[in-house]
Amino acid sequence: MTGASPAFHPPPDSSGVKVQCHGRVLWLGIGCIRGTEKAVIDRAIRAVFQRYHLSLAAIAGIATLDIKADELGLITYCQEKGLPLKTFTVEELRDINVPNPSAIVNKQGGTPSVAEAAALKMGEILLVSKQIEAKSVTVAVSLAAREYRGYEIDA
């Protein structure tokens, strides 16, 4: 992890109300084996967020390779969580400099990275490099420069 999540500091009077607010600034780059179920994806994301002390409430969305646009587990996860699913072509991902390129992913998919590269397409700083969970899901987390607010309408 190259960055840290903000620490929670309770008020001096610990009997007071404790509130944590999270902007939607974390983008998840996800790679997964075809047919990975939503529950497996959910557990993988939760495990990474627990390990790195990140808040699930700060997730802005999921980014992945365009051939995963019809991946039912990813689609269902995003729908249930109200998150956008952003997809990128091999050409958009292959030239992104990542800390952990994979020769296997490059040979099979035409890009040396899916999770880290997709996360970096949406965010500016890679907070969590690729984490392989349950042997079927790869998760990377990036921090965006500004909060994702969905579709903003110009006034």
HELIX and SHEET records of a PDB file:
HELIX    1   1 LYS A   38  ARG A   51  1                                  14    
HELIX    2   2 LEU A   56  ALA A   58  5                                   3    
HELIX    3   3 ASP A   66  LYS A   68  5                                   3    
HELIX    4   4 LEU A   72  LYS A   81  1                                  10    
HELIX    5   5 VAL A   90  ARG A   94  1                                   5    
HELIX    6   6 ALA A  103  GLY A  109  1                                   7    
HELIX    7   7 ALA A  115  MET A  122  1                                   8    
SHEET    1   A 5 LEU A  85  PHE A  88  0                                        
SHEET    2   A 5 ILE A  59  LEU A  65  1                                        
SHEET    3   A 5 LEU A  26  CYS A  32  1                                        
SHEET    4   A 5 VAL A 137  LEU A 143 -1                                        
SHEET    5   A 5 ILE A 125  GLU A 133 -1                                        
END                                                                             
